[in-house]
Amino acid sequence: MSAENKLSKGKLTVVGAGPGDVELITLKAIKALNNANAVLYDALVNPELLEYCKQAELLYVGKRKGCYAYQQEEINDLIVQYGKSHGHVIRLKGGDPFIFGRGAEEMMYAVEKGMEVAMVPGLSSSVSVPALQNIPVTKRGSSESFWVITATTKEHKLSADVFTAAKSNATVIILMGMHKLNQIVQAFVKEGKLETPVAIIQNGSRVNEKVGIGTISGIEEEVKDKELSSPAIIVIGEVVNHRTALLEMQQKLNGL
């Protein structure tokens, strides 16, 4: 393929924007944004990051539950169209685009249409958001592994992996699960884990972050009391107690 043909079909770079805090995007991602000609960005992307798009045309293609600026098929076509008309297109997605972000699908579509592709990973909210709340997803003596699960399948049902994970001793991290919280709770109740610690972190890493801490038996009441909603991450496991223990130690040291 000649250089002219490559230019006419363009290049797609899928970029992870991190969990929301603008300081948690990578330097490589910023450099990519600086050099982009067009940026198609999602709902969970912090708008402040768009300031790094110095020469790019910007297009919001975000999706929230029940509200779509564009359907996925339309986004795929837009990537190809902007590749032909602008050259270098960035698909800017929250967290890491390869963790329930459909970045792989978009790259495959672009390649099928003759575009060059590249990937810039992002800091996944699944591990970074709990970490910012002093919740390690693994901890010696508490958890030897962790699951990261999307709550909803493409058939809009609760993922069967939630039921399997509930049987394990692993930390369970559930994304996009607030609308199925009751079903998730029931899966753990069935396994006799009523007192298993739970953390729910809404708008993780952002200035409007909200946190609810409880157990399987009481987390739904905590959600009502704290008025927690999507977007939020659900963390289930003994590692949640690390946050509580750390806070108690800090209070003792400060004489509170």
VOBA-635255 format. One line per field, with one value per residue: residue in three letters; y, z, x of N, C-alpha, C in turn. Coordinates in steps of 0.2 Angstrom, whole numbers, plus 2048, in hexadecimal, padded with zeros to 3 digits. Each point is the difference from the previous one (the first is absolute). Layout:
N
type (ALA/...)
nnorth (Y/...)
nup (Z/...)
neast (X/...)
canorth (Y/...)
caup (Z/...)
caeast (X/...)
cnorth (Y/...)
cup (Z/...)
ceast (X/...)
***
This chain:
256
type (MET/SER/ALA/GLU/ASN/LYS/LEU/SER/LYS/GLY/LYS/LEU/THR/VAL/VAL/GLY/ALA/GLY/PRO/GLY/ASP/VAL/GLU/LEU/ILE/THR/LEU/LYS/ALA/ILE/LYS/ALA/LEU/ASN/ASN/ALA/ASN/ALA/VAL/LEU/TYR/ASP/ALA/LEU/VAL/ASN/PRO/GLU/LEU/LEU/GLU/TYR/CYS/LYS/GLN/ALA/GLU/LEU/LEU/TYR/VAL/GLY/LYS/ARG/LYS/GLY/CYS/TYR/ALA/TYR/GLN/GLN/GLU/GLU/ILE/ASN/ASP/LEU/ILE/VAL/GLN/TYR/GLY/LYS/SER/HIS/GLY/HIS/VAL/ILE/ARG/LEU/LYS/GLY/GLY/ASP/PRO/PHE/ILE/PHE/GLY/ARG/GLY/ALA/GLU/GLU/MET/MET/TYR/ALA/VAL/GLU/LYS/GLY/MET/GLU/VAL/ALA/MET/VAL/PRO/GLY/LEU/SER/SER/SER/VAL/SER/VAL/PRO/ALA/LEU/GLN/ASN/ILE/PRO/VAL/THR/LYS/ARG/GLY/SER/SER/GLU/SER/PHE/TRP/VAL/ILE/THR/ALA/THR/THR/LYS/GLU/HIS/LYS/LEU/SER/ALA/ASP/VAL/PHE/THR/ALA/ALA/LYS/SER/ASN/ALA/THR/VAL/ILE/ILE/LEU/MET/GLY/MET/HIS/LYS/LEU/ASN/GLN/ILE/VAL/GLN/ALA/PHE/VAL/LYS/GLU/GLY/LYS/LEU/GLU/THR/PRO/VAL/ALA/ILE/ILE/GLN/ASN/GLY/SER/ARG/VAL/ASN/GLU/LYS/VAL/GLY/ILE/GLY/THR/ILE/SER/GLY/ILE/GLU/GLU/GLU/VAL/LYS/ASP/LYS/GLU/LEU/SER/SER/PRO/ALA/ILE/ILE/VAL/ILE/GLY/GLU/VAL/VAL/ASN/HIS/ARG/THR/ALA/LEU/LEU/GLU/MET/GLN/GLN/LYS/LEU/ASN/GLY/LEU)
nnorth (7FA/805/804/802/7F9/800/805/7FE/7FA/803/802/7FB/805/7FA/805/7FE/803/7FA/800/806/7FF/806/800/7FC/804/7FC/800/7FA/800/804/7FD/7FB/803/802/7FA/7FF/7FE/7FB/801/7FA/803/7FC/7FE/7FB/803/802/805/800/7FA/803/803/7F9/801/802/7FB/7FD/7FE/802/7F9/801/7FA/804/7FB/801/7FD/7FE/803/800/803/7FA/7FC/7FA/7FE/805/7FE/7FA/802/803/7FA/7FC/803/800/7FA/7FF/804/7FD/7FA/803/7FA/803/7FA/805/7FB/800/801/7F9/802/7FC/803/7FC/802/7FA/801/7F9/801/806/7FD/7FB/804/804/7FA/7FE/807/7FD/802/804/7FC/803/7FE/804/7FC/7FF/804/7F9/802/7FA/802/805/800/7F9/800/804/7FB/7FE/7FE/7FC/7FE/800/7FB/7FF/7FA/804/802/7FB/802/802/801/801/802/800/804/804/7FB/7FE/7FA/805/7FA/7FE/802/7FB/804/804/7FB/7FF/806/800/7FB/805/800/801/806/802/802/803/801/806/800/807/7FF/7FC/805/801/7FE/804/804/7FF/802/805/802/7FE/803/803/805/800/7FE/7FE/803/806/803/805/801/805/801/7FB/803/802/807/7FD/7FD/7FA/7FE/7F9/7FF/7FA/7FC/7FA/7FF/804/7FE/7FC/800/7FE/7FD/7FE/7FE/7FD/7FE/7FA/801/7FE/801/7F9/7FF/7FA/800/7F9/800/7FC/801/801/7FB/800/803/7FC/7FA/802/802/7FA/7FE/803/7FE/7FA/800/802/7FB/7FD)
nup (800/7FC/801/7F9/7FE/803/7FE/7FA/802/802/806/804/805/803/803/805/803/802/807/7FE/805/7FE/806/7FF/7FB/7FB/800/7FE/804/804/7FE/801/805/801/7FD/803/7FB/803/804/800/804/805/803/802/7FA/805/800/805/7FF/7FE/806/800/7FD/7FF/7FB/804/7FC/804/802/803/802/806/804/802/805/7FA/7FF/7F9/800/7FF/7FC/803/7FC/802/806/7FE/7FD/806/803/7FB/800/806/7FF/7FC/804/806/7FF/806/801/805/802/804/804/804/806/7FF/7FA/802/805/7FD/7FC/7FD/803/802/801/803/803/801/801/803/803/801/802/802/806/802/805/806/805/804/804/804/805/801/800/7FD/7FF/7FC/7FE/801/7FD/7FD/801/7FF/7FA/802/7FA/802/805/802/800/7FB/7FB/7FC/7FE/7FA/800/7FA/802/7FA/803/7FA/7FE/7FA/804/803/801/807/7FF/7FD/7FE/801/7FE/7FB/7FF/802/7FD/7FE/802/7F9/7FF/801/7FB/801/7F9/7FF/806/801/7FA/801/804/800/7FA/800/804/7FD/7FB/804/801/7FA/800/803/7FC/805/803/7F9/801/7FF/7FB/800/7FA/801/7F9/800/804/800/7FF/7FC/802/800/806/7FF/807/7FF/800/7FE/807/800/7FB/7FF/807/800/7FB/803/806/7FC/7FE/800/7FA/7F9/7FE/802/804/7FF/807/800/806/804/7FA/800/804/7FB/7FC/803/800/7FA/7FF/803/7FD/7FA/801/802/7FA/7FD/804/7FB)
neast (804/7FF/805/7FE/800/806/803/7FD/802/806/801/7FE/800/7FF/7FE/803/7FB/800/800/803/804/800/802/7FB/801/802/806/800/7FA/803/806/7FC/7FD/806/801/7FA/7FD/7FE/7FC/7FE/7FC/801/7FB/804/801/805/7FB/803/7FF/7FA/803/801/7F9/807/800/7FD/7FC/7FB/7FE/7FA/802/7FF/800/7FA/7FE/7FD/806/800/806/803/7FE/802/7FB/7FD/802/7FF/7FA/7FF/803/7FD/7FA/801/801/7FB/7FC/802/801/802/7FD/7FE/7FF/7FE/802/7FC/804/800/801/804/7FD/7FB/805/800/806/800/7F9/801/805/7FC/7FB/805/803/7FA/800/806/7FE/805/802/7FF/803/7FD/802/7FB/800/7FF/7FA/800/806/800/7F9/800/806/7FD/7FC/807/7FD/805/801/806/800/806/7FD/7FE/804/7FF/7FA/7FF/7FA/7FF/7FA/7FE/7FC/800/7FD/802/7FE/803/803/7FF/806/801/805/7FB/7FC/805/800/7F9/802/803/807/7FF/803/7FA/802/7FB/801/7FD/800/7FF/7FE/805/801/7F9/800/805/7FC/7FA/804/802/7FA/7FF/806/7FC/801/7FB/806/801/806/7FD/804/7FD/803/7FD/800/802/805/7FA/7FF/7FB/806/7FC/800/7FE/800/7FF/7FB/801/7FF/805/804/7FB/7FF/807/7FF/7FB/804/805/7FA/802/803/7FE/806/800/805/7FE/803/801/801/804/802/7F9/801/804/7FB/7FC/805/801/7F9/7FF/805/7FE/7FA/803/803/7FA/7FF/7FC)
canorth (806/806/805/804/7FC/7FF/807/801/7FC/803/7FC/800/7FE/7FF/803/7FF/806/7FF/800/806/805/802/7FE/7F9/7FE/7FF/805/7FD/802/808/801/7FE/805/806/7FF/7FE/804/7FF/7FC/7FD/7FF/7FD/803/800/803/807/805/804/7FC/802/806/7FE/7FF/807/801/7FB/800/7FC/7FE/7FC/7FA/7FC/7FB/7FF/7FB/802/806/7FF/805/7FC/7F9/7FE/7FF/807/802/7FC/803/807/7FF/7FF/806/805/7FE/802/807/804/7FC/7FC/800/7FD/7FE/801/7FD/800/7FA/7FD/7FE/7F9/7FD/802/806/7FF/803/7FB/800/806/7FF/7FA/803/804/7FC/7FD/805/802/805/7FE/800/800/7FF/803/7FD/805/7FE/7FE/802/7FA/7FF/807/803/7FE/802/807/800/7FC/7F9/7FC/7FB/7FA/802/7FA/7FE/802/7FE/7FE/802/804/800/806/7FD/805/7FD/7FE/7FD/803/7FF/804/7FC/800/7FC/7F9/800/803/7FA/7FC/804/800/7F9/800/804/806/806/801/807/800/806/801/7FB/802/7FF/7F9/7FF/7FB/7FA/7FF/7FE/7F9/7FA/7FF/7FD/7F9/7FD/801/805/806/805/802/807/803/807/803/807/804/806/7FE/804/806/804/7FE/7F9/7FE/7F9/7FD/7FA/7FC/7F9/7FD/800/807/805/804/805/805/803/805/806/804/801/7FE/7FE/800/7FA/7FE/7F9/7FB/7FC/7FB/7FC/802/806/806/801/803/807/802/800/806/806/7FF/801/807/804/7FF/803/807/801/802)
caup (800/7FF/806/7FF/802/807/802/7FE/805/806/805/806/806/805/806/806/803/807/803/801/802/7FA/801/7FF/7F9/7FF/7FC/7FA/7FE/7FF/7FA/7FA/800/7FD/7F9/7FD/7FC/803/807/802/808/804/805/806/7FF/803/7FA/801/7FC/7F9/7FF/7FD/7F9/7FE/7F9/7FE/800/806/7FF/806/7FE/806/801/807/801/7FE/7FC/7FC/7FB/7FA/801/7FE/7F9/7FE/802/7FC/7FA/801/801/7F9/7FD/803/7FE/7F9/7FF/804/801/806/804/807/804/807/804/807/803/7FB/7FB/7FF/806/7FF/7FC/7F9/7FC/7FC/7FA/7FC/7FC/7FB/7FB/7FD/7FC/7FB/7FB/7FD/804/804/807/805/807/806/806/805/807/801/806/804/805/802/804/807/802/802/806/804/800/7FC/7FD/803/806/803/806/7FF/7F9/7FC/7F9/800/7FA/7FD/7FC/7FE/802/7FB/7F9/7FA/800/806/806/804/7FE/803/803/807/804/801/804/806/803/801/805/7FD/800/7FA/7FD/7FB/7FD/7FD/804/805/7FF/802/807/803/7FD/802/807/800/7FE/806/805/7FE/802/808/801/802/804/7FC/7FF/7F9/7FF/7FA/7FF/7FA/7FD/803/7FF/7FE/806/803/802/806/802/805/802/803/7FF/7FB/803/801/7FB/7FC/804/800/7F9/801/804/7FD/7F9/7FB/7FA/7FB/7FF/806/800/806/802/805/803/806/7FF/801/807/800/800/807/805/7FF/803/808/802/7FF/806/806/800/801/807/7FF)
caeast (7FC/804/7FF/7FA/7FA/800/7FD/7F9/7FC/801/802/7FC/803/7FB/803/7FD/800/800/7FA/7FD/805/804/807/801/801/808/804/7FF/7FA/801/803/7FC/7FB/803/801/7FA/7FC/7F9/7FF/7F9/801/7FB/7FC/804/807/800/800/806/805/800/804/806/7FF/801/7FE/7FB/7F9/7FE/7F9/7FE/7FC/7FF/7FB/7FE/7FB/7FA/801/805/801/801/800/807/801/801/807/805/800/803/807/802/7FF/805/807/801/800/804/806/801/7FA/801/7FA/801/7FB/801/804/804/7FB/800/7FD/7F9/800/7FF/805/802/7FB/801/806/7FF/7FC/804/805/7FC/7FF/806/803/805/7FE/805/7FC/804/7FC/7FE/7FF/7F9/7FC/7FF/805/803/7FB/801/806/800/7FC/804/7FE/804/7FC/803/803/802/7FC/7F9/7FE/806/7FE/7FA/7FC/7FD/7FA/7FB/7FA/7FB/802/7FD/7F9/7FE/7FF/806/805/800/806/7FF/7FE/806/805/7FD/802/808/802/803/7FD/7FB/7FF/7FA/7FF/7F9/7FC/7FC/7F9/7FF/803/7FC/802/807/800/7FD/805/804/7FB/7FF/806/800/805/7FD/804/805/800/7FF/800/7FD/804/7FC/805/807/805/7FE/7FF/7FA/800/7FC/802/7FC/804/7FC/801/7FB/7F9/7FE/802/7FA/7FE/805/7FF/7FA/801/805/7FE/805/7FD/805/805/803/803/7FE/805/7FD/806/803/805/7FD/802/807/7FE/7FD/805/805/7FD/800/807/801/7FC/803/807/7FE/7FD/7F9)
cnorth (806/805/804/7FC/7FF/807/800/7FC/802/7FB/801/7FE/800/802/7FF/807/7FF/801/806/806/802/7FE/7F8/7FE/7FF/806/7FE/802/807/801/7FE/805/806/7FF/7FE/805/800/7FC/7FF/7FE/7FE/804/800/804/807/805/804/7FD/803/806/7FE/7FE/806/801/7FC/802/7FC/7FE/7FC/7FB/7FB/7FC/800/7FB/803/806/800/806/7FD/7F9/7FD/7FF/807/803/7FD/804/807/800/800/807/806/7FE/802/808/804/7FC/7FD/802/7FD/7FF/800/7FD/800/7F9/7FD/7FD/7F8/7FD/803/806/800/803/7FB/7FF/805/800/7FB/803/805/7FD/7FD/805/803/805/7FD/801/800/801/804/7FE/806/7FC/7FE/802/7FA/7FF/807/803/7FD/802/807/801/7FB/7F9/7FC/7FA/7F9/802/7F9/7FE/802/7FD/7FE/801/805/7FF/807/7FE/806/7FD/7FD/7FD/804/7FF/803/7FC/801/7FA/7F9/800/803/7FA/7FC/804/800/7FA/800/805/806/806/801/807/800/807/800/7FC/803/7FF/7F8/7FF/7FA/7F9/7FE/7FE/7F9/7FA/7FF/7FE/7F8/7FC/801/805/807/805/801/808/802/807/802/807/803/805/7FF/805/807/804/7FF/7F9/7FF/7F9/7FE/7F9/7FC/7F8/7FE/801/808/805/804/805/806/804/805/806/805/803/7FF/7FE/7FF/806/7FF/7F9/7FD/7FC/7FC/7FC/802/806/806/802/804/807/802/800/805/806/800/801/807/805/7FF/804/808/802/802/7FA)
cup (800/806/7FF/802/808/803/7FF/805/807/806/806/806/806/807/807/804/808/804/801/802/7FA/801/800/7F9/7FF/7FC/7F9/7FD/7FE/7FA/7FA/7FF/7FD/7F9/7FC/7FB/801/806/801/807/803/806/806/800/803/7FA/801/7FB/7F9/7FE/7FD/7F9/7FC/7F9/7FE/800/805/7FE/806/7FD/806/801/808/800/7FD/7FC/7FC/7FB/7F9/802/7FE/7F9/7FD/802/7FC/7F9/800/800/7F9/7FD/802/7FE/7F9/7FF/804/801/806/805/807/803/807/804/808/802/7FB/7FA/7FF/806/7FF/7FC/7F9/7FC/7FA/7FA/7FB/7FC/7FB/7FA/7FC/7FB/7F9/7FA/7FE/804/804/807/805/807/805/806/805/807/801/806/805/806/803/805/807/803/803/807/805/801/7FB/7FD/802/806/803/806/7FF/7F9/7FC/7F9/800/7F9/7FE/7FB/7FE/803/7FB/7FA/7FB/7FF/806/806/804/7FE/805/805/807/805/801/805/807/804/802/806/7FD/801/7F9/7FE/7FB/7FD/7FD/804/804/7FE/801/807/804/7FE/802/808/801/7FF/805/806/800/802/808/801/802/803/7FC/7FF/7F9/800/7F9/7FF/7FA/7FE/803/7FD/7FE/806/803/802/806/802/805/802/805/800/7FB/803/800/7FB/7FC/804/800/7F9/801/804/7FD/7F9/7FB/7FA/7FB/7FE/806/800/807/801/805/802/806/7FF/802/808/801/801/807/805/7FF/803/807/802/800/806/806/801/801/806/7FF/803)
ceast (804/7FE/7FA/7FA/7FF/7FC/7F9/7FC/801/802/7FC/805/7FB/804/7FC/801/801/7F9/7FC/804/805/808/801/800/807/803/7FF/7FA/7FF/803/7FC/7FA/803/801/7FA/7FD/7F9/7FF/7F9/801/7F9/7FD/804/807/7FF/801/807/806/800/804/807/800/801/7FE/7FA/7F9/7FD/7F9/7FF/7FC/7FE/7FA/7FF/7FA/7FA/800/806/800/801/7FF/807/802/801/807/805/801/803/807/803/800/805/807/801/801/805/807/801/7FA/801/7F9/802/7FB/802/803/805/7FB/800/7FD/7F9/7FF/7FE/805/803/7FC/801/807/800/7FC/804/805/7FC/7FF/806/804/806/7FD/805/7FC/804/7FC/7FF/800/7F9/7FD/7FF/805/802/7FB/800/806/800/7FC/803/7FD/804/7FB/803/804/802/7FC/7F9/7FE/806/7FF/7FA/7FC/7FE/7FB/7FB/7F9/7FB/803/7FC/7F8/7FD/7FE/807/805/800/807/7FF/7FE/806/805/7FE/802/808/801/804/7FD/7FC/7FF/7FB/7FF/7F9/7FB/7FB/7F8/7FF/802/7FC/802/807/800/7FD/805/805/7FD/800/806/801/805/7FD/804/806/800/7FF/801/7FD/803/7FD/805/807/805/7FE/7FE/7F9/7FF/7FC/802/7FB/803/7FB/801/7FA/7F9/7FD/801/7FA/7FE/805/7FF/7FA/802/805/7FE/805/7FD/806/803/804/803/7FF/806/7FE/806/803/805/7FD/801/807/7FF/7FE/805/805/7FE/800/807/802/7FD/803/807/7FF/7FC/7F9/7FC)
***
